[in-house]
Amino acid sequence: MSPQYVSQDEIPAAVLDQERSIRVELARQQKKPEPVMQKIVEGQMAKWIREVCLLEQVWMRDSEGKKDIRGLLTDLIGKIGENIKIRRFMRYEVGEGLAKRADDFVDEVKRQAGQA
């Protein structure tokens, strides 16, 4: 998962409006009735919010896949008795920023053989 925001409150209104307009347009292309279209759009927006908000994402160590990060945080607050808030986060990806070397094997062999 690749969260972009800590919670739904942090998503700018412009981004929400843009995502909603994209989904409305896709629903219109499917020629769905207006009430059905609104329910489809709301469901898709809820799914998108679960994907881009850290607190809404499913905790990967939950074997049942039902506990989200917000629930995990609530359990931890209850267990230790301290108020905890996630204000920001940093996401790292394995291999991010590494450039792949582009070597020419033929040139390398020629250089080693003294032919280049």
C-alpha positions as CSV (number, residue, x, y, z in Angstrom):
1,M,0.0,0.0,0.0
2,S,1.2,3.5,-0.7
3,P,-0.5,5.9,1.7
4,Q,-0.3,9.6,0.9
5,Y,-2.1,11.1,3.9
6,V,-2.4,10.2,7.6
7,S,-6.2,10.6,7.8
8,Q,-9.1,11.6,5.7
9,D,-9.1,15.0,7.2
10,E,-5.8,15.8,5.6
11,I,-7.0,15.2,2.0
12,P,-7.3,18.6,0.3
13,A,-10.8,19.4,-0.9
14,A,-9.5,19.9,-4.5
15,V,-8.1,16.4,-4.6
16,L,-11.4,14.9,-3.3
17,D,-13.4,16.9,-5.8
18,Q,-11.1,15.7,-8.7
19,E,-11.3,12.1,-7.6
20,R,-15.1,12.3,-7.3
21,S,-15.5,14.0,-10.7
22,I,-13.4,11.2,-12.3
23,R,-15.6,8.5,-10.8
24,V,-18.8,10.3,-11.7
25,E,-17.7,10.6,-15.3
26,L,-16.8,6.9,-15.4
27,A,-20.2,6.0,-13.9
28,R,-21.9,8.2,-16.5
29,Q,-20.1,6.4,-19.3
30,Q,-21.6,3.1,-18.0
31,K,-25.1,4.7,-18.4
32,K,-26.2,3.9,-14.8
33,P,-29.3,5.5,-13.3
34,E,-28.6,8.5,-11.1
35,P,-29.4,6.9,-7.7
36,V,-27.3,3.8,-8.6
37,M,-24.5,6.0,-9.9
38,Q,-24.3,8.0,-6.7
39,K,-24.0,4.8,-4.6
40,I,-21.3,3.5,-7.0
41,V,-19.4,6.7,-6.7
42,E,-19.6,6.8,-2.9
43,G,-18.4,3.2,-2.7
44,Q,-15.5,3.9,-5.0
45,M,-14.6,7.0,-3.0
46,A,-14.6,5.1,0.3
47,K,-12.3,2.5,-1.3
48,W,-10.0,5.1,-2.6
49,I,-9.8,6.8,0.8
50,R,-8.9,3.5,2.4
51,E,-6.1,3.2,0.0
52,V,-4.6,6.7,0.4
53,C,-5.0,7.2,4.1
54,L,-2.7,5.5,6.5
55,L,-5.2,5.2,9.4
56,E,-7.8,3.5,7.1
57,Q,-5.4,0.8,5.8
58,V,-5.6,-2.8,6.9
59,W,-2.9,-3.8,9.3
60,M,-0.8,-6.3,7.4
61,R,-0.1,-8.5,10.4
62,D,-3.8,-9.1,11.1
63,S,-4.3,-12.7,10.0
64,E,-8.1,-12.0,9.4
65,G,-7.5,-8.8,7.5
66,K,-10.1,-6.9,9.5
67,K,-8.1,-4.6,11.8
68,D,-7.1,-1.3,10.4
69,I,-4.3,1.0,11.6
70,R,-6.8,3.2,13.5
71,G,-8.1,0.2,15.4
72,L,-4.5,-0.9,16.2
73,L,-3.8,2.6,17.5
74,T,-6.9,2.6,19.6
75,D,-5.9,-0.8,21.1
76,L,-2.5,0.5,21.9
77,I,-3.9,3.7,23.6
78,G,-6.1,1.5,25.7
79,K,-3.2,-0.8,26.6
80,I,-0.6,1.8,27.6
81,G,-3.0,4.5,28.8
82,E,-1.3,7.3,26.9
83,N,-2.8,9.4,24.1
84,I,-1.0,8.7,20.8
85,K,-1.4,10.5,17.5
86,I,0.2,9.9,14.2
87,R,1.1,13.3,12.9
88,R,3.3,12.3,9.9
89,F,5.0,9.4,8.4
90,M,7.8,8.5,5.9
91,R,7.4,5.7,3.5
92,Y,10.4,3.9,2.1
93,E,10.4,1.5,-0.8
94,V,13.0,-1.2,-1.4
95,G,15.2,-0.2,-4.3
96,E,13.7,3.3,-4.5
97,G,16.2,5.7,-6.0
98,L,18.7,3.1,-7.2
99,A,19.6,3.4,-10.8
100,K,20.4,0.3,-12.8
101,R,23.8,0.2,-14.3
102,A,23.9,0.0,-18.1
103,D,27.1,-1.8,-18.9
104,D,28.0,-3.1,-22.4
105,F,29.5,-6.6,-21.9
106,V,31.2,-6.6,-25.3
107,D,33.1,-3.3,-24.6
108,E,34.1,-4.6,-21.2
109,V,35.6,-7.8,-22.6
110,K,37.4,-5.7,-25.3
111,R,38.9,-3.4,-22.7
112,Q,40.1,-6.3,-20.6
113,A,41.6,-8.0,-23.6
114,G,43.4,-4.7,-24.5
115,Q,41.6,-4.4,-27.8
116,A,39.7,-1.2,-27.2
